[in-house]
Amino acid sequence: EMVSMLDGGSGFNEQLDRTTERLHRIVDINDIRILKRRLAVEIETLRRLAADKRARDEEHRRVFSAEIERLQMRLAQSMEEASLDALTRVANRGRFERTLQQWVRAHRSSGHPFVVALVDVDDFKTINDTYGHQEGDRVLVEIARTLQRAFRPTDLVARYSGDEFVL
């Protein structure tokens, strides 16, 4: 401002005089004490602002962490849901195929054996045609439950297609 006023004439001198007066007052010990008190107040204000910001940031981290955890649980549930057959609630074909790939890789690296069996319900079309599709659905659900009870929890029971299950 002062440099720009050099070309402006008398305004520069007035501003220079006011600045000089302020500087002289700061040099005075009383003004320094007042300045120290004012600085102490400003420093305390800054400390409070920083503490408030840390508290807000911590609250945001807590809220964000809780939201991330909630979304991770929803994702896990969605992934689980996407891996189940809607009717029988056993693994679906996609999950079976992913699991089979894992087992094949494990077999190649460790030689760990596994068995795959396909179960086809003979003449299932007759059940649907005779008793209706709702009754056919109930039969498929019961077959899935029976297969799950017959195998270990570490085994996989999956619905491969309409009336075919894979173990």
Residue frames as a rotation matrix with the C-alpha (Angstrom) as fourth column:
GLU 1
0.569 0.822 0.000 0.00
0.822 -0.569 0.000 0.00
0.000 0.000 -1.000 0.00
MET 2
0.494 -0.439 -0.751 2.73
0.163 -0.801 0.576 2.39
-0.854 -0.406 -0.324 0.96
VAL 3
-0.610 -0.755 0.243 4.73
0.361 0.009 0.933 1.78
-0.706 0.656 0.267 -2.21
SER 4
-0.247 0.583 0.774 1.66
0.955 0.011 0.297 2.33
0.164 0.812 -0.560 -4.34
MET 5
0.745 0.576 -0.336 0.99
0.642 -0.757 0.124 5.62
-0.183 -0.308 -0.934 -2.53
LEU 6
-0.239 -0.902 -0.360 4.45
0.609 -0.428 0.668 7.03
-0.756 -0.060 0.652 -3.38
ASP 7
-0.804 -0.007 0.594 3.01
0.553 -0.376 0.744 8.21
0.218 0.927 0.306 -6.64
GLY 8
0.129 0.991 0.039 -0.15
0.861 -0.131 0.491 9.43
0.491 -0.030 -0.870 -4.88
GLY 9
-0.127 -0.236 0.964 1.46
-0.007 -0.971 -0.238 12.31
0.992 -0.037 0.121 -2.99
SER 10
-0.363 -0.077 0.929 0.31
-0.766 -0.543 -0.344 13.47
0.531 -0.836 0.138 0.46
GLY 11
0.710 0.704 0.008 -1.59
-0.594 0.594 0.542 10.27
0.377 -0.390 0.840 1.45
PHE 12
0.375 -0.664 -0.647 1.68
0.343 0.748 -0.568 8.40
0.861 -0.009 0.509 1.77
ASN 13
-0.604 -0.665 0.439 3.08
-0.111 -0.475 -0.873 10.81
0.789 -0.576 0.213 4.33
GLU 14
0.014 0.692 0.721 -0.08
-0.948 -0.220 0.229 10.64
0.317 -0.687 0.654 6.46
GLN 15
0.866 0.308 -0.395 -0.03
-0.228 0.945 0.237 6.84
0.446 -0.115 0.888 6.44
LEU 16
0.019 -0.945 -0.327 3.66
0.360 0.312 -0.880 6.80
0.933 -0.100 0.346 7.24
ASP 17
-0.537 -0.156 0.829 3.05
-0.581 -0.645 -0.497 9.10
0.612 -0.748 0.256 10.20
ARG 18
0.479 0.789 0.385 0.23
-0.850 0.308 0.428 6.83
0.219 -0.533 0.818 11.56
THR 19
0.733 -0.269 -0.624 2.35
0.156 0.960 -0.230 3.68
0.662 0.071 0.746 11.16
THR 20
-0.358 -0.921 0.153 5.25
0.103 -0.201 -0.974 5.37
0.928 -0.333 0.167 12.96
GLU 21
-0.224 0.358 0.907 2.96
-0.891 -0.451 -0.042 6.33
0.394 -0.818 0.420 15.84
ARG 22
0.830 0.552 -0.084 1.73
-0.487 0.790 0.372 2.72
0.272 -0.268 0.924 16.17
LEU 23
0.382 -0.774 -0.505 5.29
0.375 0.630 -0.681 1.44
0.845 0.071 0.531 16.14
HIS 24
-0.518 -0.553 0.652 6.27
-0.339 -0.567 -0.750 3.92
0.785 -0.610 0.106 18.85
ARG 25
0.241 0.689 0.684 3.36
-0.947 0.013 0.322 2.72
0.213 -0.725 0.655 21.02
ILE 26
0.861 0.037 -0.507 4.41
-0.037 0.999 0.010 -0.93
0.507 0.011 0.862 20.57
VAL 27
-0.120 -0.990 -0.072 7.91
0.189 0.048 -0.981 -0.03
0.975 -0.131 0.181 21.75
ASP 28
-0.203 0.130 0.971 6.44
-0.837 -0.538 -0.103 1.37
0.508 -0.833 0.217 24.96
ILE 29
-0.957 -0.288 -0.046 6.53
-0.217 0.809 -0.546 -1.25
0.195 -0.512 -0.837 27.73
ASN 30
-0.448 0.865 0.225 2.83
-0.405 0.027 -0.914 -0.84
-0.797 -0.501 0.338 28.56
ASP 31
0.312 0.551 -0.774 1.88
-0.939 0.053 -0.341 -1.51
-0.147 0.833 0.534 24.99
ILE 32
-0.492 -0.551 -0.674 4.10
-0.622 0.764 -0.171 -4.58
0.609 0.335 -0.719 24.97
ARG 33
-0.923 0.206 0.323 2.33
-0.158 0.563 -0.811 -5.92
-0.350 -0.800 -0.488 28.05
ILE 34
0.055 0.982 -0.178 -1.04
-0.617 -0.107 -0.780 -5.26
-0.785 0.153 0.601 26.42
LEU 35
0.121 -0.088 -0.989 0.26
-0.949 0.280 -0.141 -6.86
0.290 0.956 -0.050 23.26
LYS 36
-0.869 -0.469 -0.156 1.43
-0.389 0.844 -0.369 -9.88
0.304 -0.260 -0.916 25.28
ARG 37
-0.580 0.732 0.359 -2.00
-0.223 0.281 -0.933 -10.16
-0.784 -0.621 0.001 26.91
ARG 38
0.319 0.713 -0.625 -3.70
-0.822 -0.121 -0.557 -9.87
-0.472 0.691 0.547 23.53
LEU 39
-0.248 -0.492 -0.835 -1.34
-0.813 0.574 -0.096 -12.47
0.527 0.655 -0.542 22.09
ALA 40
-0.955 -0.081 0.286 -2.05
-0.251 0.736 -0.628 -14.77
-0.159 -0.672 -0.724 25.05
VAL 41
-0.088 0.993 0.083 -5.79
-0.438 0.036 -0.898 -14.41
-0.895 -0.115 0.431 24.40
GLU 42
0.359 0.193 -0.913 -5.27
-0.933 0.062 -0.354 -15.14
-0.012 0.979 0.203 20.70
ILE 43
-0.652 -0.653 -0.385 -3.06
-0.630 0.750 -0.204 -18.14
0.422 0.109 -0.900 21.48
GLU 44
-0.768 0.442 0.464 -5.71
-0.176 0.551 -0.816 -19.51
-0.616 -0.708 -0.345 23.86
THR 45
0.269 0.881 -0.389 -8.37
-0.674 -0.117 -0.730 -18.95
-0.688 0.458 0.562 21.20
LEU 46
0.038 -0.342 -0.939 -6.24
-0.924 0.346 -0.164 -20.83
0.381 0.873 -0.303 18.67
ARG 47
-0.919 -0.378 0.115 -5.72
-0.389 0.815 -0.429 -23.68
0.068 -0.439 -0.896 21.17
ARG 48
-0.333 0.884 0.328 -9.49
-0.277 0.241 -0.930 -23.92
-0.902 -0.400 0.165 21.74
LEU 49
0.405 0.466 -0.787 -10.11
-0.868 -0.075 -0.491 -23.86
-0.288 0.882 0.374 17.99
ALA 50
-0.401 -0.642 -0.654 -7.54
-0.776 0.617 -0.130 -26.62
0.487 0.455 -0.745 17.49
ALA 51
-0.914 0.102 0.392 -9.04
-0.210 0.710 -0.673 -28.71
-0.347 -0.697 -0.627 20.32
ASP 52
0.063 0.996 -0.059 -12.54
-0.482 -0.021 -0.876 -28.21
-0.874 0.084 0.479 18.91
LYS 53
0.259 -0.026 -0.966 -11.31
-0.957 0.126 -0.260 -29.21
0.128 0.992 0.007 15.45
ARG 54
-0.793 -0.577 -0.195 -9.59
-0.532 0.812 -0.242 -32.33
0.298 -0.089 -0.951 16.87
ALA 55
-0.627 0.634 0.453 -12.82
-0.179 0.448 -0.876 -33.25
-0.759 -0.630 -0.167 18.67
ARG 56
0.380 0.781 -0.496 -14.87
-0.694 -0.114 -0.711 -32.72
-0.612 0.614 0.498 15.48
ASP 57
-0.088 -0.504 -0.859 -12.32
-0.921 0.369 -0.123 -34.69
0.379 0.781 -0.497 13.45
GLU 58
-0.939 -0.246 0.241 -12.41
-0.333 0.825 -0.456 -37.52
-0.086 -0.508 -0.857 16.00
GLU 59
-0.175 0.955 0.238 -16.21
-0.279 0.183 -0.943 -37.55
-0.944 -0.231 0.234 15.89
HIS 60
0.422 0.279 -0.863 -16.10
-0.890 -0.056 -0.453 -37.61
-0.175 0.959 0.225 12.08
ARG 61
-0.566 -0.683 -0.461 -13.60
-0.727 0.677 -0.111 -40.50
0.388 0.272 -0.881 12.21
ARG 62
-0.799 0.324 0.506 -15.88
-0.192 0.660 -0.726 -42.35
-0.570 -0.678 -0.465 14.62
VAL 63
0.242 0.954 -0.179 -18.94
-0.465 -0.048 -0.884 -41.75
-0.851 0.297 0.432 12.43
PHE 64
0.243 -0.218 -0.945 -17.04
-0.960 0.089 -0.267 -42.66
0.142 0.972 -0.187 9.26
SER 65
-0.813 -0.582 -0.004 -15.61
-0.568 0.796 -0.208 -45.80
0.124 -0.167 -0.978 10.87
ALA 66
-0.473 0.728 0.496 -19.06
-0.138 0.494 -0.858 -46.89
-0.870 -0.475 -0.133 12.00
GLU 67
0.487 0.670 -0.560 -20.46
-0.647 -0.154 -0.747 -46.21
-0.587 0.726 0.359 8.53
ILE 68
-0.172 -0.631 -0.757 -17.61
-0.933 0.350 -0.081 -48.11
0.316 0.692 -0.649 6.87
GLU 69
-0.912 -0.142 0.384 -18.19
-0.311 0.851 -0.424 -51.05
-0.266 -0.506 -0.820 9.23
ARG 70
-0.031 0.984 0.174 -21.92
-0.248 0.161 -0.955 -50.96
-0.968 -0.072 0.239 8.50
LEU 71
0.485 0.182 -0.856 -21.27
-0.853 -0.120 -0.509 -50.87
-0.195 0.976 0.097 4.74
GLN 72
-0.582 -0.743 -0.330 -18.74
-0.776 0.629 -0.047 -53.71
0.242 0.229 -0.943 5.00
MET 73
-0.703 0.413 0.579 -21.32
-0.117 0.736 -0.667 -55.82
-0.702 -0.536 -0.469 6.84
ARG 74
0.381 0.884 -0.271 -23.93
-0.422 -0.094 -0.902 -54.97
-0.822 0.458 0.337 4.20
LEU 75
0.109 -0.436 -0.893 -21.45
-0.985 0.070 -0.155 -55.87
0.130 0.897 -0.422 1.47
ALA 76
-0.878 -0.451 0.159 -20.65
-0.475 0.862 -0.175 -59.19
-0.058 -0.230 -0.972 3.14
GLN 77
-0.302 0.857 0.417 -24.38
-0.061 0.419 -0.906 -59.91
-0.951 -0.299 -0.074 3.54
SER 78
0.502 0.489 -0.714 -25.01
-0.694 -0.265 -0.670 -58.94
-0.516 0.831 0.206 -0.08
MET 79
-0.314 -0.696 -0.646 -22.16
-0.918 0.395 0.020 -61.13
0.241 0.599 -0.763 -1.27
GLU 80
-0.877 0.071 0.476 -23.48
-0.174 0.875 -0.451 -64.02
-0.449 -0.478 -0.755 0.82
GLU 81
0.086 0.996 0.010 -26.99
-0.198 0.027 -0.980 -63.41
-0.976 0.082 0.200 -0.49
ALA 82
0.371 -0.002 -0.928 -25.69
-0.910 -0.197 -0.364 -63.29
-0.182 0.980 -0.075 -4.06
SER 83
-0.649 -0.704 -0.290 -24.01
-0.734 0.680 -0.008 -66.66
0.203 0.207 -0.957 -3.48
LEU 84
-0.718 0.450 0.530 -27.20
-0.072 0.710 -0.701 -68.43
-0.692 -0.541 -0.477 -2.38
ASP 85
-0.802 0.578 0.148 -29.92
0.372 0.289 0.882 -69.99
0.467 0.763 -0.447 -4.43
ALA 86
-0.679 0.554 0.482 -33.05
-0.630 -0.777 0.006 -67.92
0.378 -0.300 0.876 -3.79
LEU 87
0.325 0.896 -0.303 -35.36
-0.590 0.443 0.675 -70.92
0.739 -0.041 0.673 -3.38
THR 88
0.607 -0.057 -0.793 -33.32
0.336 0.922 0.191 -73.55
0.720 -0.382 0.579 -1.54
ARG 89
0.850 -0.323 0.416 -30.90
-0.513 -0.683 0.520 -71.22
0.116 -0.655 -0.746 0.33
VAL 90
0.531 -0.793 0.297 -27.95
0.531 0.585 0.613 -73.48
-0.660 -0.168 0.732 -0.50
ALA 91
-0.376 -0.762 -0.527 -25.01
-0.051 -0.551 0.833 -72.24
-0.925 0.340 0.168 -2.56
ASN 92
0.740 0.604 -0.296 -25.83
-0.302 -0.095 -0.949 -71.27
-0.601 0.791 0.112 -6.11
ARG 93
0.827 -0.383 0.412 -24.01
0.561 0.597 -0.573 -72.33
-0.026 0.705 0.708 -9.29
GLY 94
0.618 -0.607 0.500 -21.74
-0.171 -0.724 -0.668 -69.26
0.768 0.327 -0.551 -9.28
ARG 95
0.441 -0.442 0.781 -20.54
-0.893 -0.125 0.433 -69.96
-0.094 -0.888 -0.449 -5.75
PHE 96
0.787 -0.147 0.600 -20.01
0.074 0.987 0.145 -73.62
-0.613 -0.069 0.787 -6.62
GLU 97
0.795 -0.487 0.363 -17.88
0.466 0.106 -0.879 -72.67
0.389 0.867 0.311 -9.63
ARG 98
0.451 -0.643 0.620 -15.76
-0.604 -0.731 -0.318 -70.23
0.657 -0.231 -0.717 -7.58
THR 99
0.503 -0.211 0.838 -15.33
-0.737 0.401 0.544 -72.82
-0.451 -0.891 0.046 -4.82
LEU 100
0.894 -0.156 0.420 -14.43
0.307 0.895 -0.323 -75.53
-0.325 0.418 0.848 -7.33
GLN 101
0.654 -0.690 0.309 -11.70
0.040 -0.377 -0.925 -73.28
0.755 0.618 -0.219 -8.79
GLN 102
0.324 -0.523 0.788 -10.28
-0.917 -0.379 0.126 -72.75
0.233 -0.763 -0.603 -5.28
TRP 103
0.642 -0.027 0.766 -10.32
-0.381 0.856 0.349 -76.48
-0.666 -0.516 0.539 -4.59
VAL 104
0.908 -0.339 0.246 -8.63
0.395 0.499 -0.771 -77.25
0.139 0.798 0.587 -7.92
ARG 105
0.429 -0.781 0.453 -5.86
-0.410 -0.615 -0.673 -74.71
0.805 0.103 -0.585 -7.15
ALA 106
0.325 -0.275 0.905 -5.45
-0.925 0.108 0.365 -76.18
-0.199 -0.955 -0.219 -3.66
HIS 107
0.860 0.026 0.510 -5.29
0.015 0.997 -0.077 -79.68
-0.511 0.074 0.857 -5.13
ARG 108
0.794 -0.582 0.175 -2.62
0.237 0.032 -0.971 -78.64
0.560 0.813 0.163 -7.64
SER 109
0.209 -0.759 0.616 -0.46
-0.633 -0.585 -0.506 -76.97
0.745 -0.284 -0.603 -5.00
SER 110
-0.219 -0.286 0.933 -0.91
-0.963 0.214 -0.161 -79.42
-0.154 -0.934 -0.322 -2.10
GLY 111
-0.787 -0.026 -0.617 -2.36
-0.276 0.909 0.313 -82.55
0.552 0.417 -0.722 -3.65
HIS 112
-0.762 0.565 0.316 -5.29
-0.310 0.110 -0.944 -82.32
-0.569 -0.818 0.091 -1.23
PRO 113
-0.896 0.419 0.145 -8.01
0.377 0.548 0.747 -84.56
0.233 0.724 -0.649 -2.71
PHE 114
-0.561 0.823 -0.084 -11.66
-0.504 -0.420 -0.754 -83.67
-0.656 -0.381 0.651 -3.09
VAL 115
-0.739 0.432 0.517 -14.73
0.616 0.744 0.260 -85.23
-0.273 0.511 -0.816 -4.62
VAL 116
-0.685 0.618 -0.386 -17.46
-0.670 -0.742 0.002 -83.68
-0.285 0.260 0.923 -6.75
ALA 117
-0.771 0.523 0.363 -20.82
0.549 0.835 -0.037 -85.40
-0.323 0.171 -0.931 -7.12
LEU 118
-0.804 0.585 -0.107 -23.84
-0.551 -0.665 0.503 -84.38
0.223 0.464 0.857 -9.16
VAL 119
-0.720 0.667 0.194 -27.31
0.369 0.604 -0.707 -85.26
-0.588 -0.437 -0.681 -7.88
ASP 120
-0.831 0.523 -0.188 -30.12
-0.450 -0.434 0.780 -85.17
0.326 0.734 0.596 -10.42
VAL 121
-0.475 0.753 0.455 -33.71
-0.395 0.280 -0.875 -85.66
-0.786 -0.595 0.165 -9.23
ASP 122
-0.974 0.104 0.201 -35.18
0.223 0.583 0.782 -88.27
-0.036 0.806 -0.591 -11.56
ASP 123
-0.379 0.889 0.256 -38.56
0.766 0.146 0.626 -87.48
0.519 0.434 -0.736 -13.10
PHE 124
-0.739 0.070 -0.670 -38.81
0.467 -0.664 -0.584 -84.16
-0.485 -0.745 0.458 -11.27
LYS 125
-0.898 0.424 -0.119 -40.93
-0.383 -0.616 0.689 -82.81
0.219 0.664 0.715 -14.12
THR 126
-0.379 0.777 -0.502 -43.59
0.400 0.627 0.668 -85.33
0.834 0.052 -0.549 -13.11
ILE 127
-0.419 0.189 -0.888 -43.79
0.885 -0.136 -0.446 -83.78
-0.205 -0.972 -0.111 -9.60
ASN 128
-0.856 0.072 -0.511 -44.30
-0.095 -0.995 0.019 -80.32
-0.507 0.065 0.859 -11.08
ASP 129
-0.769 0.571 -0.287 -46.83
-0.365 -0.024 0.931 -81.56
0.525 0.821 0.226 -13.64
THR 130
-0.311 0.659 -0.685 -48.79
0.566 0.707 0.423 -83.65
0.763 -0.256 -0.593 -11.13
TYR 131
0.087 0.306 -0.948 -48.69
0.995 -0.076 0.067 -81.53
-0.051 -0.949 -0.311 -7.96
GLY 132
0.918 0.247 0.311 -47.82
0.304 -0.941 -0.147 -78.06
0.256 0.229 -0.939 -9.29
HIS 133
0.169 -0.926 0.336 -44.71
0.245 -0.291 -0.925 -75.90
0.955 0.239 0.177 -9.17
GLN 134
0.274 -0.055 0.960 -45.25
-0.817 -0.540 0.202 -74.79
0.507 -0.840 -0.193 -5.57
GLU 135
0.906 0.056 0.420 -45.13
-0.293 0.800 0.524 -78.40
-0.306 -0.598 0.741 -4.41
GLY 136
0.698 -0.710 0.097 -42.12
0.542 0.435 -0.719 -78.97
0.468 0.554 0.688 -6.66
ASP 137
0.140 -0.629 0.764 -40.42
-0.355 -0.753 -0.554 -76.01
0.924 -0.194 -0.329 -4.96
ARG 138
0.575 0.120 0.809 -41.14
-0.818 0.095 0.567 -77.54
-0.009 -0.988 0.153 -1.56
VAL 139
0.961 -0.252 0.118 -39.58
0.256 0.967 -0.020 -80.83
-0.109 0.050 0.993 -2.72
LEU 140
0.390 -0.862 0.324 -36.44
0.354 -0.185 -0.917 -78.99
0.850 0.473 0.233 -3.91
VAL 141
0.208 -0.260 0.943 -36.16
-0.751 -0.660 -0.016 -77.16
0.627 -0.705 -0.333 -0.57
GLU 142
0.792 0.137 0.595 -36.48
-0.536 0.623 0.570 -80.44
-0.293 -0.770 0.567 1.33
ILE 143
0.821 -0.570 0.034 -33.89
0.497 0.685 -0.533 -82.13
0.281 0.455 0.845 -0.91
ALA 144
0.180 -0.773 0.608 -31.48
-0.097 -0.629 -0.771 -79.24
0.979 0.080 -0.189 -0.24
ARG 145
0.373 0.012 0.928 -32.06
-0.901 -0.234 0.365 -79.50
0.222 -0.972 -0.077 3.53
THR 146
0.966 0.027 0.258 -31.56
-0.096 0.961 0.258 -83.25
-0.241 -0.274 0.931 3.47
LEU 147
0.587 -0.801 0.119 -28.31
0.494 0.238 -0.836 -82.91
0.641 0.550 0.535 1.54
GLN 148
0.128 -0.543 0.830 -27.03
-0.497 -0.759 -0.420 -80.21
0.858 -0.359 -0.367 3.93
ARG 149
0.603 0.150 0.783 -27.79
-0.789 0.251 0.560 -82.40
-0.113 -0.956 0.269 6.95
ALA 150
0.979 -0.163 0.125 -26.01
0.178 0.976 -0.122 -85.36
-0.102 0.142 0.985 5.32
PHE 151
0.364 -0.892 0.269 -22.73
0.591 -0.002 -0.807 -83.51
0.720 0.453 0.526 4.72
ARG 152
-0.130 -0.544 -0.829 -20.18
0.968 -0.250 0.012 -81.71
-0.214 -0.801 0.559 6.87
PRO 153
0.710 0.371 -0.599 -20.36
0.337 -0.925 -0.174 -77.93
-0.619 -0.078 -0.782 7.30
THR 154
-0.144 -0.860 -0.489 -17.06
-0.290 -0.436 0.852 -77.68
-0.946 0.265 -0.187 5.40
ASP 155
-0.604 0.045 0.795 -18.57
0.683 0.544 0.488 -79.46
-0.410 0.838 -0.359 2.40
LEU 156
-0.766 0.344 -0.544 -20.47
-0.481 -0.867 0.129 -77.54
-0.427 0.360 0.829 -0.23
VAL 157
-0.327 0.768 0.551 -24.03
0.782 0.547 -0.299 -78.28
-0.531 0.333 -0.779 -1.26
ALA 158
-0.705 0.051 -0.707 -25.11
-0.315 -0.916 0.248 -76.19
-0.635 0.397 0.662 -4.24
ARG 159
0.430 0.823 0.372 -28.07
0.268 0.277 -0.923 -76.04
-0.862 0.497 -0.101 -6.55
TYR 160
-0.612 -0.766 0.197 -26.55
0.343 -0.032 0.939 -76.39
-0.713 0.642 0.282 -10.00
SER 161
-0.882 0.464 -0.080 -29.70
-0.301 -0.425 0.853 -75.98
0.362 0.777 0.515 -12.06
GLY 162
-0.083 0.989 0.120 -33.44
-0.740 -0.142 0.657 -76.67
0.667 -0.035 0.744 -11.81
ASP 163
0.873 0.444 0.202 -33.40
-0.470 0.650 0.597 -80.16
0.134 -0.616 0.776 -10.30
GLU 164
0.481 -0.793 -0.374 -29.65
0.462 0.592 -0.660 -80.73
0.745 0.145 0.651 -10.11
PHE 165
0.929 -0.284 0.236 -27.49
-0.350 -0.471 0.810 -80.33
-0.119 -0.835 -0.537 -7.04
VAL 166
0.370 -0.880 -0.298 -23.74
0.010 0.325 -0.946 -80.59
0.929 0.347 0.129 -6.83
LEU 167
0.995 -0.090 0.045 -21.80
-0.035 0.112 0.993 -81.76
-0.094 -0.990 0.108 -3.80
